[in-house]
């Protein structure tokens, strides 16, 4: 689970003109599909891993945005438990 969480976190490390928008959309679609296949136990572990990653981010506006994204992601995926 942590590898998937790190993939999301790594996405914020790249940006600007170096990222092919089609690739960015494809990778996010693939990750979202993979996450939708997780069992409830794996979802819980993924939430734990995301929270650990969020807690390690620097306290600045850029990382505050990503911290909120990591914490909100399960809800954005429609996970209610």
mmCIF file of the N, C-alpha and C atoms, coordinates in Angstrom:
data_MODEL
# 
_entry.id   MODEL 
# 
loop_
_atom_site.group_PDB 
_atom_site.id 
_atom_site.type_symbol 
_atom_site.label_atom_id 
_atom_site.label_alt_id 
_atom_site.label_comp_id 
_atom_site.label_asym_id 
_atom_site.label_entity_id 
_atom_site.label_seq_id 
_atom_site.pdbx_PDB_ins_code 
_atom_site.Cartn_x 
_atom_site.Cartn_y 
_atom_site.Cartn_z 
_atom_site.occupancy 
_atom_site.B_iso_or_equiv 
_atom_site.pdbx_formal_charge 
_atom_site.auth_seq_id 
_atom_site.auth_comp_id 
_atom_site.auth_asym_id 
_atom_site.auth_atom_id 
_atom_site.pdbx_PDB_model_num 
ATOM 1   N N  . UNK A 1 1  ? 0.812   -1.181 0.000   1.00 0.00 ? 1  UNK A N  1 
ATOM 2   C CA . UNK A 1 1  ? 0.000   0.000  0.000   1.00 0.00 ? 1  UNK A CA 1 
ATOM 3   C C  . UNK A 1 1  ? 0.865   1.257  0.000   1.00 0.00 ? 1  UNK A C  1 
ATOM 4   N N  . UNK A 1 2  ? 1.954   1.212  0.736   1.00 0.00 ? 2  UNK A N  1 
ATOM 5   C CA . UNK A 1 2  ? 2.784   2.414  0.803   1.00 0.00 ? 2  UNK A CA 1 
ATOM 6   C C  . UNK A 1 2  ? 3.367   2.757  -0.565  1.00 0.00 ? 2  UNK A C  1 
ATOM 7   N N  . UNK A 1 3  ? 3.649   1.761  -1.372  1.00 0.00 ? 3  UNK A N  1 
ATOM 8   C CA . UNK A 1 3  ? 4.178   2.033  -2.715  1.00 0.00 ? 3  UNK A CA 1 
ATOM 9   C C  . UNK A 1 3  ? 3.172   2.824  -3.548  1.00 0.00 ? 3  UNK A C  1 
ATOM 10  N N  . UNK A 1 4  ? 1.901   2.496  -3.412  1.00 0.00 ? 4  UNK A N  1 
ATOM 11  C CA . UNK A 1 4  ? 0.878   3.239  -4.143  1.00 0.00 ? 4  UNK A CA 1 
ATOM 12  C C  . UNK A 1 4  ? 0.781   4.656  -3.602  1.00 0.00 ? 4  UNK A C  1 
ATOM 13  N N  . UNK A 1 5  ? 0.818   4.793  -2.285  1.00 0.00 ? 5  UNK A N  1 
ATOM 14  C CA . UNK A 1 5  ? 0.771   6.126  -1.686  1.00 0.00 ? 5  UNK A CA 1 
ATOM 15  C C  . UNK A 1 5  ? 1.962   6.961  -2.123  1.00 0.00 ? 5  UNK A C  1 
ATOM 16  N N  . UNK A 1 6  ? 3.128   6.351  -2.187  1.00 0.00 ? 6  UNK A N  1 
ATOM 17  C CA . UNK A 1 6  ? 4.325   7.071  -2.623  1.00 0.00 ? 6  UNK A CA 1 
ATOM 18  C C  . UNK A 1 6  ? 4.192   7.488  -4.083  1.00 0.00 ? 6  UNK A C  1 
ATOM 19  N N  . UNK A 1 7  ? 3.537   6.665  -4.886  1.00 0.00 ? 7  UNK A N  1 
ATOM 20  C CA . UNK A 1 7  ? 3.324   7.049  -6.286  1.00 0.00 ? 7  UNK A CA 1 
ATOM 21  C C  . UNK A 1 7  ? 2.524   8.340  -6.370  1.00 0.00 ? 7  UNK A C  1 
ATOM 22  N N  . UNK A 1 8  ? 1.499   8.471  -5.537  1.00 0.00 ? 8  UNK A N  1 
ATOM 23  C CA . UNK A 1 8  ? 0.748   9.723  -5.505  1.00 0.00 ? 8  UNK A CA 1 
ATOM 24  C C  . UNK A 1 8  ? 1.639   10.864 -5.036  1.00 0.00 ? 8  UNK A C  1 
ATOM 25  N N  . UNK A 1 9  ? 2.412   10.611 -3.989  1.00 0.00 ? 9  UNK A N  1 
ATOM 26  C CA . UNK A 1 9  ? 3.272   11.663 -3.452  1.00 0.00 ? 9  UNK A CA 1 
ATOM 27  C C  . UNK A 1 9  ? 4.326   12.059 -4.472  1.00 0.00 ? 9  UNK A C  1 
ATOM 28  N N  . UNK A 1 10 ? 4.861   11.109 -5.185  1.00 0.00 ? 10 UNK A N  1 
ATOM 29  C CA . UNK A 1 10 ? 5.905   11.397 -6.170  1.00 0.00 ? 10 UNK A CA 1 
ATOM 30  C C  . UNK A 1 10 ? 5.382   12.261 -7.299  1.00 0.00 ? 10 UNK A C  1 
ATOM 31  N N  . UNK A 1 11 ? 4.106   12.175 -7.572  1.00 0.00 ? 11 UNK A N  1 
ATOM 32  C CA . UNK A 1 11 ? 3.532   12.964 -8.654  1.00 0.00 ? 11 UNK A CA 1 
ATOM 33  C C  . UNK A 1 11 ? 3.732   14.455 -8.409  1.00 0.00 ? 11 UNK A C  1 
ATOM 34  N N  . UNK A 1 12 ? 3.709   14.899 -7.126  1.00 0.00 ? 12 UNK A N  1 
ATOM 35  C CA . UNK A 1 12 ? 3.891   16.326 -6.860  1.00 0.00 ? 12 UNK A CA 1 
ATOM 36  C C  . UNK A 1 12 ? 5.338   16.755 -7.019  1.00 0.00 ? 12 UNK A C  1 
ATOM 37  N N  . UNK A 1 13 ? 6.256   15.811 -7.143  1.00 0.00 ? 13 UNK A N  1 
ATOM 38  C CA . UNK A 1 13 ? 7.674   16.146 -7.304  1.00 0.00 ? 13 UNK A CA 1 
ATOM 39  C C  . UNK A 1 13 ? 8.006   16.534 -8.739  1.00 0.00 ? 13 UNK A C  1 
ATOM 40  N N  . UNK A 1 14 ? 7.147   16.178 -9.656  1.00 0.00 ? 14 UNK A N  1 
ATOM 41  C CA . UNK A 1 14 ? 7.355   16.534 -11.059 1.00 0.00 ? 14 UNK A CA 1 
ATOM 42  C C  . UNK A 1 14 ? 6.331   17.585 -11.432 1.00 0.00 ? 14 UNK A C  1 
ATOM 43  N N  . UNK A 1 15 ? 6.632   18.362 -12.383 1.00 0.00 ? 15 UNK A N  1 
ATOM 44  C CA . UNK A 1 15 ? 5.659   19.373 -12.748 1.00 0.00 ? 15 UNK A CA 1 
ATOM 45  C C  . UNK A 1 15 ? 6.157   20.243 -13.879 1.00 0.00 ? 15 UNK A C  1 
ATOM 46  N N  . UNK A 1 16 ? 5.353   21.213 -14.179 1.00 0.00 ? 16 UNK A N  1 
ATOM 47  C CA . UNK A 1 16 ? 5.728   22.163 -15.204 1.00 0.00 ? 16 UNK A CA 1 
ATOM 48  C C  . UNK A 1 16 ? 5.749   21.548 -16.581 1.00 0.00 ? 16 UNK A C  1 
ATOM 49  N N  . UNK A 1 17 ? 6.657   22.017 -17.373 1.00 0.00 ? 17 UNK A N  1 
ATOM 50  C CA . UNK A 1 17 ? 6.725   21.618 -18.774 1.00 0.00 ? 17 UNK A CA 1 
ATOM 51  C C  . UNK A 1 17 ? 7.273   20.210 -18.980 1.00 0.00 ? 17 UNK A C  1 
ATOM 52  N N  . UNK A 1 18 ? 7.836   19.610 -17.939 1.00 0.00 ? 18 UNK A N  1 
ATOM 53  C CA . UNK A 1 18 ? 8.421   18.281 -18.074 1.00 0.00 ? 18 UNK A CA 1 
ATOM 54  C C  . UNK A 1 18 ? 7.379   17.167 -18.084 1.00 0.00 ? 18 UNK A C  1 
ATOM 55  N N  . UNK A 1 19 ? 6.160   17.465 -17.687 1.00 0.00 ? 19 UNK A N  1 
ATOM 56  C CA . UNK A 1 19 ? 5.136   16.432 -17.572 1.00 0.00 ? 19 UNK A CA 1 
ATOM 57  C C  . UNK A 1 19 ? 4.235   16.450 -18.800 1.00 0.00 ? 19 UNK A C  1 
ATOM 58  N N  . UNK A 1 20 ? 4.115   15.303 -19.430 1.00 0.00 ? 20 UNK A N  1 
ATOM 59  C CA . UNK A 1 20 ? 3.189   15.136 -20.544 1.00 0.00 ? 20 UNK A CA 1 
ATOM 60  C C  . UNK A 1 20 ? 1.785   15.041 -19.946 1.00 0.00 ? 20 UNK A C  1 
ATOM 61  N N  . UNK A 1 21 ? 0.884   15.963 -20.284 1.00 0.00 ? 21 UNK A N  1 
ATOM 62  C CA . UNK A 1 21 ? -0.458  15.934 -19.687 1.00 0.00 ? 21 UNK A CA 1 
ATOM 63  C C  . UNK A 1 21 ? -1.193  14.615 -19.918 1.00 0.00 ? 21 UNK A C  1 
ATOM 64  N N  . UNK A 1 22 ? -0.996  14.002 -21.073 1.00 0.00 ? 22 UNK A N  1 
ATOM 65  C CA . UNK A 1 22 ? -1.652  12.720 -21.340 1.00 0.00 ? 22 UNK A CA 1 
ATOM 66  C C  . UNK A 1 22 ? -1.140  11.641 -20.392 1.00 0.00 ? 22 UNK A C  1 
ATOM 67  N N  . UNK A 1 23 ? 0.165   11.664 -20.122 1.00 0.00 ? 23 UNK A N  1 
ATOM 68  C CA . UNK A 1 23 ? 0.740   10.711 -19.175 1.00 0.00 ? 23 UNK A CA 1 
ATOM 69  C C  . UNK A 1 23 ? 0.167   10.953 -17.787 1.00 0.00 ? 23 UNK A C  1 
ATOM 70  N N  . UNK A 1 24 ? 0.082   12.212 -17.381 1.00 0.00 ? 24 UNK A N  1 
ATOM 71  C CA . UNK A 1 24 ? -0.415  12.545 -16.048 1.00 0.00 ? 24 UNK A CA 1 
ATOM 72  C C  . UNK A 1 24 ? -1.840  12.030 -15.857 1.00 0.00 ? 24 UNK A C  1 
ATOM 73  N N  . UNK A 1 25 ? -2.685  12.237 -16.840 1.00 0.00 ? 25 UNK A N  1 
ATOM 74  C CA . UNK A 1 25 ? -4.063  11.761 -16.755 1.00 0.00 ? 25 UNK A CA 1 
ATOM 75  C C  . UNK A 1 25 ? -4.085  10.241 -16.707 1.00 0.00 ? 25 UNK A C  1 
ATOM 76  N N  . UNK A 1 26 ? -3.300  9.593  -17.548 1.00 0.00 ? 26 UNK A N  1 
ATOM 77  C CA . UNK A 1 26 ? -3.269  8.127  -17.596 1.00 0.00 ? 26 UNK A CA 1 
ATOM 78  C C  . UNK A 1 26 ? -2.810  7.535  -16.269 1.00 0.00 ? 26 UNK A C  1 
ATOM 79  N N  . UNK A 1 27 ? -1.747  8.079  -15.691 1.00 0.00 ? 27 UNK A N  1 
ATOM 80  C CA . UNK A 1 27 ? -1.231  7.521  -14.435 1.00 0.00 ? 27 UNK A CA 1 
ATOM 81  C C  . UNK A 1 27 ? -2.246  7.710  -13.314 1.00 0.00 ? 27 UNK A C  1 
ATOM 82  N N  . UNK A 1 28 ? -2.926  8.847  -13.281 1.00 0.00 ? 28 UNK A N  1 
ATOM 83  C CA . UNK A 1 28 ? -3.927  9.068  -12.245 1.00 0.00 ? 28 UNK A CA 1 
ATOM 84  C C  . UNK A 1 28 ? -5.130  8.136  -12.448 1.00 0.00 ? 28 UNK A C  1 
ATOM 85  N N  . UNK A 1 29 ? -5.523  7.906  -13.684 1.00 0.00 ? 29 UNK A N  1 
ATOM 86  C CA . UNK A 1 29 ? -6.611  6.955  -13.958 1.00 0.00 ? 29 UNK A CA 1 
ATOM 87  C C  . UNK A 1 29 ? -6.216  5.549  -13.527 1.00 0.00 ? 29 UNK A C  1 
ATOM 88  N N  . UNK A 1 30 ? -4.989  5.150  -13.851 1.00 0.00 ? 30 UNK A N  1 
ATOM 89  C CA . UNK A 1 30 ? -4.515  3.815  -13.477 1.00 0.00 ? 30 UNK A CA 1 
ATOM 90  C C  . UNK A 1 30 ? -4.456  3.651  -11.964 1.00 0.00 ? 30 UNK A C  1 
ATOM 91  N N  . UNK A 1 31 ? -3.938  4.655  -11.278 1.00 0.00 ? 31 UNK A N  1 
ATOM 92  C CA . UNK A 1 31 ? -3.856  4.579  -9.817  1.00 0.00 ? 31 UNK A CA 1 
ATOM 93  C C  . UNK A 1 31 ? -5.248  4.557  -9.195  1.00 0.00 ? 31 UNK A C  1 
ATOM 94  N N  . UNK A 1 32 ? -6.145  5.368  -9.714  1.00 0.00 ? 32 UNK A N  1 
ATOM 95  C CA . UNK A 1 32 ? -7.508  5.386  -9.193  1.00 0.00 ? 32 UNK A CA 1 
ATOM 96  C C  . UNK A 1 32 ? -8.178  4.030  -9.400  1.00 0.00 ? 32 UNK A C  1 
ATOM 97  N N  . UNK A 1 33 ? -7.978  3.424  -10.562 1.00 0.00 ? 33 UNK A N  1 
ATOM 98  C CA . UNK A 1 33 ? -8.540  2.094  -10.816 1.00 0.00 ? 33 UNK A CA 1 
ATOM 99  C C  . UNK A 1 33 ? -7.954  1.072  -9.840  1.00 0.00 ? 33 UNK A C  1 
ATOM 100 N N  . UNK A 1 34 ? -6.644  1.102  -9.658  1.00 0.00 ? 34 UNK A N  1 
ATOM 101 C CA . UNK A 1 34 ? -5.998  0.171  -8.727  1.00 0.00 ? 34 UNK A CA 1 
ATOM 102 C C  . UNK A 1 34 ? -6.559  0.339  -7.324  1.00 0.00 ? 34 UNK A C  1 
ATOM 103 N N  . UNK A 1 35 ? -6.698  1.572  -6.886  1.00 0.00 ? 35 UNK A N  1 
ATOM 104 C CA . UNK A 1 35 ? -7.215  1.828  -5.543  1.00 0.00 ? 35 UNK A CA 1 
ATOM 105 C C  . UNK A 1 35 ? -8.655  1.356  -5.392  1.00 0.00 ? 35 UNK A C  1 
ATOM 106 N N  . UNK A 1 36 ? -9.426  1.416  -6.451  1.00 0.00 ? 36 UNK A N  1 
ATOM 107 C CA . UNK A 1 36 ? -10.822 0.981  -6.371  1.00 0.00 ? 36 UNK A CA 1 
ATOM 108 C C  . UNK A 1 36 ? -10.936 -0.524 -6.157  1.00 0.00 ? 36 UNK A C  1 
ATOM 109 N N  . UNK A 1 37 ? -9.875  -1.259 -6.416  1.00 0.00 ? 37 UNK A N  1 
ATOM 110 C CA . UNK A 1 37 ? -9.876  -2.714 -6.272  1.00 0.00 ? 37 UNK A CA 1 
ATOM 111 C C  . UNK A 1 37 ? -9.459  -3.182 -4.876  1.00 0.00 ? 37 UNK A C  1 
ATOM 112 N N  . UNK A 1 38 ? -9.067  -2.251 -3.999  1.00 0.00 ? 38 UNK A N  1 
ATOM 113 C CA . UNK A 1 38 ? -8.564  -2.629 -2.679  1.00 0.00 ? 38 UNK A CA 1 
ATOM 114 C C  . UNK A 1 38 ? -9.674  -3.174 -1.784  1.00 0.00 ? 38 UNK A C  1 
ATOM 115 N N  . UNK A 1 39 ? -9.303  -4.134 -0.949  1.00 0.00 ? 39 UNK A N  1 
ATOM 116 C CA . UNK A 1 39 ? -10.229 -4.643 0.063   1.00 0.00 ? 39 UNK A CA 1 
ATOM 117 C C  . UNK A 1 39 ? -10.368 -3.591 1.169   1.00 0.00 ? 39 UNK A C  1 
ATOM 118 N N  . UNK A 1 40 ? -11.335 -3.778 2.051   1.00 0.00 ? 40 UNK A N  1 
ATOM 119 C CA . UNK A 1 40 ? -11.505 -2.841 3.164   1.00 0.00 ? 40 UNK A CA 1 
ATOM 120 C C  . UNK A 1 40 ? -10.263 -2.779 4.035   1.00 0.00 ? 40 UNK A C  1 
ATOM 121 N N  . UNK A 1 41 ? -9.631  -3.928 4.285   1.00 0.00 ? 41 UNK A N  1 
ATOM 122 C CA . UNK A 1 41 ? -8.405  -3.935 5.087   1.00 0.00 ? 41 UNK A CA 1 
ATOM 123 C C  . UNK A 1 41 ? -7.296  -3.155 4.391   1.00 0.00 ? 41 UNK A C  1 
ATOM 124 N N  . UNK A 1 42 ? -7.159  -3.359 3.089   1.00 0.00 ? 42 UNK A N  1 
ATOM 125 C CA . UNK A 1 42 ? -6.130  -2.638 2.341   1.00 0.00 ? 42 UNK A CA 1 
ATOM 126 C C  . UNK A 1 42 ? -6.432  -1.145 2.272   1.00 0.00 ? 42 UNK A C  1 
ATOM 127 N N  . UNK A 1 43 ? -7.705  -0.798 2.213   1.00 0.00 ? 43 UNK A N  1 
ATOM 128 C CA . UNK A 1 43 ? -8.070  0.623  2.236   1.00 0.00 ? 43 UNK A CA 1 
ATOM 129 C C  . UNK A 1 43 ? -7.646  1.257  3.554   1.00 0.00 ? 43 UNK A C  1 
ATOM 130 N N  . UNK A 1 44 ? -7.856  0.536  4.637   1.00 0.00 ? 44 UNK A N  1 
ATOM 131 C CA . UNK A 1 44 ? -7.425  1.036  5.945   1.00 0.00 ? 44 UNK A CA 1 
ATOM 132 C C  . UNK A 1 44 ? -5.923  1.237  5.991   1.00 0.00 ? 44 UNK A C  1 
ATOM 133 N N  . UNK A 1 45 ? -5.180  0.291  5.449   1.00 0.00 ? 45 UNK A N  1 
ATOM 134 C CA . UNK A 1 45 ? -3.724  0.418  5.420   1.00 0.00 ? 45 UNK A CA 1 
ATOM 135 C C  . UNK A 1 45 ? -3.305  1.576  4.528   1.00 0.00 ? 45 UNK A C  1 
ATOM 136 N N  . UNK A 1 46 ? -3.987  1.748  3.413   1.00 0.00 ? 46 UNK A N  1 
ATOM 137 C CA . UNK A 1 46 ? -3.675  2.852  2.510   1.00 0.00 ? 46 UNK A CA 1 
ATOM 138 C C  . UNK A 1 46 ? -3.910  4.189  3.201   1.00 0.00 ? 46 UNK A C  1 
ATOM 139 N N  . UNK A 1 47 ? -5.020  4.289  3.940   1.00 0.00 ? 47 UNK A N  1 
ATOM 140 C CA . UNK A 1 47 ? -5.284  5.521  4.699   1.00 0.00 ? 47 UNK A CA 1 
ATOM 141 C C  . UNK A 1 47 ? -4.163  5.786  5.699   1.00 0.00 ? 47 UNK A C  1 
ATOM 142 N N  . UNK A 1 48 ? -3.730  4.747  6.392   1.00 0.00 ? 48 UNK A N  1 
ATOM 143 C CA . UNK A 1 48 ? -2.639  4.885  7.359   1.00 0.00 ? 48 UNK A CA 1 
ATOM 144 C C  . UNK A 1 48 ? -1.370  5.356  6.666   1.00 0.00 ? 48 UNK A C  1 
ATOM 145 N N  . UNK A 1 49 ? -1.062  4.776  5.522   1.00 0.00 ? 49 UNK A N  1 
ATOM 146 C CA . UNK A 1 49 ? 0.139   5.170  4.776   1.00 0.00 ? 49 UNK A CA 1 
ATOM 147 C C  . UNK A 1 49 ? 0.037   6.607  4.281   1.00 0.00 ? 49 UNK A C  1 
ATOM 148 N N  . UNK A 1 50 ? -1.132  7.003  3.788   1.00 0.00 ? 50 UNK A N  1 
ATOM 149 C CA . UNK A 1 50 ? -1.312  8.388  3.340   1.00 0.00 ? 50 UNK A CA 1 
ATOM 150 C C  . UNK A 1 50 ? -1.141  9.359  4.499   1.00 0.00 ? 50 UNK A C  1 
ATOM 151 N N  . UNK A 1 51 ? -1.688  9.009  5.648   1.00 0.00 ? 51 UNK A N  1 
ATOM 152 C CA . UNK A 1 51 ? -1.563  9.888  6.815   1.00 0.00 ? 51 UNK A CA 1 
ATOM 153 C C  . UNK A 1 51 ? -0.105  10.024 7.236   1.00 0.00 ? 51 UNK A C  1 
ATOM 154 N N  . UNK A 1 52 ? 0.643   8.927  7.191   1.00 0.00 ? 52 UNK A N  1 
ATOM 155 C CA . UNK A 1 52 ? 2.069   8.990  7.530   1.00 0.00 ? 52 UNK A CA 1 
ATOM 156 C C  . UNK A 1 52 ? 2.817   9.892  6.552   1.00 0.00 ? 52 UNK A C  1 
ATOM 157 N N  . UNK A 1 53 ? 2.510   9.776  5.269   1.00 0.00 ? 53 UNK A N  1 
ATOM 158 C CA . UNK A 1 53 ? 3.144   10.644 4.276   1.00 0.00 ? 53 UNK A CA 1 
ATOM 159 C C  . UNK A 1 53 ? 2.754   12.098 4.501   1.00 0.00 ? 53 UNK A C  1 
ATOM 160 N N  . UNK A 1 54 ? 1.482   12.353 4.777   1.00 0.00 ? 54 UNK A N  1 
ATOM 161 C CA . UNK A 1 54 ? 1.010   13.719 5.011   1.00 0.00 ? 54 UNK A CA 1 
ATOM 162 C C  . UNK A 1 54 ? 1.704   14.327 6.224   1.00 0.00 ? 54 UNK A C  1 
ATOM 163 N N  . UNK A 1 55 ? 1.887   13.537 7.263   1.00 0.00 ? 55 UNK A N  1 
ATOM 164 C CA . UNK A 1 55 ? 2.513   14.036 8.487   1.00 0.00 ? 55 UNK A CA 1 
ATOM 165 C C  . UNK A 1 55 ? 3.977   14.398 8.273   1.00 0.00 ? 55 UNK A C  1 
ATOM 166 N N  . UNK A 1 56 ? 4.619   13.793 7.294   1.00 0.00 ? 56 UNK A N  1 
ATOM 167 C CA . UNK A 1 56 ? 6.038   14.056 7.026   1.00 0.00 ? 56 UNK A CA 1 
ATOM 168 C C  . UNK A 1 56 ? 6.281   15.275 6.144   1.00 0.00 ? 56 UNK A C  1 
ATOM 169 N N  . UNK A 1 57 ? 5.230   15.868 5.597   1.00 0.00 ? 57 UNK A N  1 
ATOM 170 C CA . UNK A 1 57 ? 5.411   17.006 4.697   1.00 0.00 ? 57 UNK A CA 1 
ATOM 171 C C  . UNK A 1 57 ? 5.769   18.270 5.467   1.00 0.00 ? 57 UNK A C  1 
ATOM 172 N N  . UNK A 1 58 ? 6.527   19.128 4.827   1.00 0.00 ? 58 UNK A N  1 
ATOM 173 C CA . UNK A 1 58 ? 6.908   20.407 5.417   1.00 0.00 ? 58 UNK A CA 1 
ATOM 174 C C  . UNK A 1 58 ? 5.676   21.272 5.641   1.00 0.00 ? 58 UNK A C  1 
ATOM 175 N N  . UNK A 1 59 ? 5.790   22.173 6.614   1.00 0.00 ? 59 UNK A N  1 
ATOM 176 C CA . UNK A 1 59 ? 4.697   23.105 6.909   1.00 0.00 ? 59 UNK A CA 1 
ATOM 177 C C  . UNK A 1 59 ? 4.869   24.365 6.072   1.00 0.00 ? 59 UNK A C  1 
ATOM 178 N N  . UNK A 1 60 ? 4.361   24.336 4.862   1.00 0.00 ? 60 UNK A N  1 
ATOM 179 C CA . UNK A 1 60 ? 4.373   25.498 3.981   1.00 0.00 ? 60 UNK A CA 1 
ATOM 180 C C  . UNK A 1 60 ? 3.163   25.383 3.061   1.00 0.00 ? 60 UNK A C  1 
ATOM 181 N N  . UNK A 1 61 ? 2.775   26.482 2.406   1.00 0.00 ? 61 UNK A N  1 
ATOM 182 C CA . UNK A 1 61 ? 1.547   26.453 1.599   1.00 0.00 ? 61 UNK A CA 1 
ATOM 183 C C  . UNK A 1 61 ? 1.522   25.362 0.526   1.00 0.00 ? 61 UNK A C  1 
ATOM 184 N N  . UNK A 1 62 ? 2.646   25.128 -0.148  1.00 0.00 ? 62 UNK A N  1 
ATOM 185 C CA . UNK A 1 62 ? 2.677   24.098 -1.188  1.00 0.00 ? 62 UNK A CA 1 
ATOM 186 C C  . UNK A 1 62 ? 2.369   22.734 -0.595  1.00 0.00 ? 62 UNK A C  1 
ATOM 187 N N  . UNK A 1 63 ? 3.057   22.384 0.475   1.00 0.00 ? 63 UNK A N  1 
ATOM 188 C CA . UNK A 1 63 ? 2.854   21.068 1.076   1.00 0.00 ? 63 UNK A CA 1 
ATOM 189 C C  . UNK A 1 63 ? 1.543   20.981 1.850   1.00 0.00 ? 63 UNK A C  1 
ATOM 190 N N  . UNK A 1 64 ? 1.032   22.126 2.339   1.00 0.00 ? 64 UNK A N  1 
ATOM 191 C CA . UNK A 1 64 ? -0.282  22.109 2.988   1.00 0.00 ? 64 UNK A CA 1 
ATOM 192 C C  . UNK A 1 64 ? -1.346  21.630 2.004   1.00 0.00 ? 64 UNK A C  1 
ATOM 193 N N  . UNK A 1 65 ? -1.242  22.087 0.764   1.00 0.00 ? 65 UNK A N  1 
ATOM 194 C CA . UNK A 1 65 ? -2.184  21.655 -0.276  1.00 0.00 ? 65 UNK A CA 1 
ATOM 195 C C  . UNK A 1 65 ? -2.120  20.139 -0.452  1.00 0.00 ? 65 UNK A C  1 
ATOM 196 N N  . UNK A 1 66 ? -0.909  19.605 -0.566  1.00 0.00 ? 66 UNK A N  1 
ATOM 197 C CA . UNK A 1 66 ? -0.765  18.162 -0.770  1.00 0.00 ? 66 UNK A CA 1 
ATOM 198 C C  . UNK A 1 66 ? -1.170  17.385 0.465   1.00 0.00 ? 66 UNK A C  1 
ATOM 199 N N  . UNK A 1 67 ? -0.887  17.916 1.668   1.00 0.00 ? 67 UNK A N  1 
ATOM 200 C CA . UNK A 1 67 ? -1.293  17.241 2.899   1.00 0.00 ? 67 UNK A CA 1 
ATOM 201 C C  . UNK A 1 67 ? -2.818  17.088 2.906   1.00 0.00 ? 67 UNK A C  1 
ATOM 202 N N  . UNK A 1 68 ? -3.514  18.168 2.575   1.00 0.00 ? 68 UNK A N  1 
ATOM 203 C CA . UNK A 1 68 ? -4.979  18.114 2.538   1.00 0.00 ? 68 UNK A CA 1 
ATOM 204 C C  . UNK A 1 68 ? -5.465  17.133 1.476   1.00 0.00 ? 68 UNK A C  1 
ATOM 205 N N  . UNK A 1 69 ? -4.791  17.126 0.334   1.00 0.00 ? 69 UNK A N  1 
ATOM 206 C CA . UNK A 1 69 ? -5.168  16.192 -0.732  1.00 0.00 ? 69 UNK A CA 1 
ATOM 207 C C  . UNK A 1 69 ? -5.029  14.750 -0.259  1.00 0.00 ? 69 UNK A C  1 
ATOM 208 N N  . UNK A 1 70 ? -3.907  14.417 0.369   1.00 0.00 ? 70 UNK A N  1 
ATOM 209 C CA . UNK A 1 70 ? -3.702  13.045 0.839   1.00 0.00 ? 70 UNK A CA 1 
ATOM 210 C C  . UNK A 1 70 ? -4.763  12.660 1.855   1.00 0.00 ? 70 UNK A C  1 
ATOM 211 N N  . UNK A 1 71 ? -5.100  13.594 2.731   1.00 0.00 ? 71 UNK A N  1 
ATOM 212 C CA . UNK A 1 71 ? -6.091  13.291 3.762   1.00 0.00 ? 71 UNK A CA 1 
ATOM 213 C C  . UNK A 1 71 ? -7.506  13.207 3.192   1.00 0.00 ? 71 UNK A C  1 
ATOM 214 N N  . UNK A 1 72 ? -7.775  13.945 2.129   1.00 0.00 ? 72 UNK A N  1 
ATOM 215 C CA . UNK A 1 72 ? -9.109  13.945 1.520   1.00 0.00 ? 72 UNK A CA 1 
ATOM 216 C C  . UNK A 1 72 ? -9.288  12.858 0.461   1.00 0.00 ? 72 UNK A C  1 
ATOM 217 N N  . UNK A 1 73 ? -8.197  12.262 0.003   1.00 0.00 ? 73 UNK A N  1 
ATOM 218 C CA . UNK A 1 73 ? -8.261  11.316 -1.106  1.00 0.00 ? 73 UNK A CA 1 
ATOM 219 C C  . UNK A 1 73 ? -9.248  10.170 -0.893  1.00 0.00 ? 73 UNK A C  1 
ATOM 220 N N  . UNK A 1 74 ? -9.271  9.515  0.275   1.00 0.00 ? 74 UNK A N  1 
ATOM 221 C CA . UNK A 1 74 ? -10.245 8.422  0.426   1.00 0.00 ? 74 UNK A CA 1 
ATOM 222 C C  . UNK A 1 74 ? -11.685 8.874  0.171   1.00 0.00 ? 74 UNK A C  1 
ATOM 223 N N  . UNK A 1 75 ? -12.036 10.044 0.653   1.00 0.00 ? 75 UNK A N  1 
ATOM 224 C CA . UNK A 1 75 ? -13.380 10.565 0.401   1.00 0.00 ? 75 UNK A CA 1 
ATOM 225 C C  . UNK A 1 75 ? -13.610 10.873 -1.066  1.00 0.00 ? 75 UNK A C  1 
ATOM 226 N N  . UNK A 1 76 ? -12.573 11.398 -1.732  1.00 0.00 ? 76 UNK A N  1 
ATOM 227 C CA . UNK A 1 76 ? -12.680 11.690 -3.156  1.00 0.00 ? 76 UNK A CA 1 
ATOM 228 C C  . UNK A 1 76 ? -12.887 10.419 -3.972  1.00 0.00 ? 76 UNK A C  1 
ATOM 229 N N  . UNK A 1 77 ? -12.353 9.315  -3.464  1.00 0.00 ? 77 UNK A N  1 
ATOM 230 C CA . UNK A 1 77 ? -12.523 8.019  -4.129  1.00 0.00 ? 77 UNK A CA 1 
ATOM 231 C C  . UNK A 1 77 ? -13.876 7.385  -3.806  1.00 0.00 ? 77 UNK A C  1 
ATOM 232 N N  . UNK A 1 78 ? -14.644 8.028  -2.925  1.00 0.00 ? 78 UNK A N  1 
ATOM 233 C CA . UNK A 1 78 ? -15.958 7.515  -2.563  1.00 0.00 ? 78 UNK A CA 1 
ATOM 234 C C  . UNK A 1 78 ? -15.936 6.493  -1.443  1.00 0.00 ? 78 UNK A C  1 
ATOM 235 N N  . UNK A 1 79 ? -14.807 6.401  -0.741  1.00 0.00 ? 79 UNK A N  1 
ATOM 236 C CA . UNK A 1 79 ? -14.709 5.457  0.367   1.00 0.00 ? 79 UNK A CA 1 
ATOM 237 C C  . UNK A 1 79 ? -15.425 6.054  1.564   1.00 0.00 ? 79 UNK A C  1 
ATOM 238 N N  . UNK A 1 80 ? -16.367 5.332  2.108   1.00 0.00 ? 80 UNK A N  1 
ATOM 239 C CA . UNK A 1 80 ? -17.125 5.825  3.250   1.00 0.00 ? 80 UNK A CA 1 
ATOM 240 C C  . UNK A 1 80 ? -16.714 5.162  4.552   1.00 0.00 ? 80 UNK A C  1 
ATOM 241 N N  . UNK A 1 81 ? -15.956 4.097  4.486   1.00 0.00 ? 81 UNK A N  1 
ATOM 242 C CA . UNK A 1 81 ? -15.556 3.405  5.719   1.00 0.00 ? 81 UNK A CA 1 
ATOM 243 C C  . UNK A 1 81 ? -14.110 3.656  6.025   1.00 0.00 ? 81 UNK A C  1 
# 
